[in-house]
Amino acid sequence: APTGHTVPVREVRLAAGAGFVVIICGEIMTMPGLPKAPSSEKIFLNEEGQIEGLF
């Protein structure tokens, strides 16, 4: 086995629902999660029947 190497652990996260312990090393970036409220909650029809709140 190789020796003399170090792994820079920056952060440890618990993904309890998935049953994982996630180790974040060095400059690795993770994907963002989903927001608490979905964007669809801001979409509605105005008085003229036009869709608002898409973007």
PLY file of the C-alpha trace (Angstrom):
ply
format ascii 1.0
element vertex 55
property float x
property float y
property float z
element edge 54
property int vertex1
property int vertex2
end_header
0.00 0.00 0.00
1.24 3.54 -0.77
2.53 5.56 2.17
3.47 9.18 2.80
0.28 10.72 1.40
-2.20 12.95 3.22
-5.83 13.55 2.28
-7.06 17.03 3.28
-10.52 16.47 4.82
-12.34 19.78 4.82
-15.78 18.75 6.06
-17.79 15.72 7.18
-21.55 15.65 6.47
-24.19 13.19 7.58
-26.82 12.23 4.99
-29.02 10.49 7.54
-31.92 9.76 5.16
-29.62 8.03 2.69
-27.51 6.44 5.42
-24.24 7.99 4.19
-21.37 9.80 5.84
-19.98 12.18 3.20
-16.36 13.30 3.44
-15.55 16.54 1.57
-11.86 16.71 0.63
-9.72 19.56 -0.69
-11.42 21.88 -3.17
-14.20 19.49 -4.23
-17.53 21.25 -4.86
-20.89 19.60 -4.25
-24.12 20.13 -6.16
-26.64 22.41 -4.49
-29.76 20.90 -2.98
-33.33 21.82 -3.67
-34.93 24.88 -2.05
-37.39 24.49 0.82
-40.25 25.94 -1.24
-40.65 24.93 -4.92
-40.70 27.68 -7.55
-44.15 26.52 -8.66
-45.64 28.16 -5.56
-44.92 31.59 -7.12
-46.73 30.88 -10.44
-50.28 32.15 -10.83
-52.78 33.56 -13.33
-53.53 37.28 -13.18
-56.93 38.88 -13.82
-56.39 38.84 -17.61
-55.63 35.09 -17.59
-51.90 35.58 -18.19
-49.32 33.46 -16.39
-47.08 35.35 -13.96
-44.15 34.30 -11.79
-42.33 32.02 -14.20
-39.03 33.92 -14.13
0 1
1 2
2 3
3 4
4 5
5 6
6 7
7 8
8 9
9 10
10 11
11 12
12 13
13 14
14 15
15 16
16 17
17 18
18 19
19 20
20 21
21 22
22 23
23 24
24 25
25 26
26 27
27 28
28 29
29 30
30 31
31 32
32 33
33 34
34 35
35 36
36 37
37 38
38 39
39 40
40 41
41 42
42 43
43 44
44 45
45 46
46 47
47 48
48 49
49 50
50 51
51 52
52 53
53 54
